[in-house]
């Protein structure tokens, strides 16, 4: 009996990938603007110019879409490469300047994704787990930087590695940037400068 193989059209696969990307981009925009709880699959479908059944077939439910947004934000953060560069710096001042610049870049480029995630937390069925998944790598990266700061500071500052990591999260975590830029209307440039100065005053 001849082997029956399913033919997969490259053009069809490319079109499907483009549809998924469009749906996710429109969903991210809507979640960031309106909040996860106020957006329906029908809203997402209308924004993407497809039928609701296409949304379900392509990316799944609204919860599945949010999961994909979280995964994409984490994968695009580039934290591993950024931290590797920071850990090679020999002076605490240079470490904090690079950290301010890097976290600013990540939060600015991933702003819509961060807004989508933050606005979903109050209504998500498991908000704490969602936030943990979205920020675990970020926190881990800051902890690594905190350890490096202790090593290159002479004499070491008065905070433990964990306390230093907590302070870095306060200043350079997503809510720190959001407090200044979104809630108080600061420019990204001004926020980067002041957060860096604050960290240097405390840790250098």
Helices and strands as residue ranges (DSSP letters): H 10-34, G 36-38, H 41-48, H 52-59, H 62-76, H 79-86, H 92-109, H 111-120, H 127-152, H 161-172, H 174-178, I 179-183, H 188-203
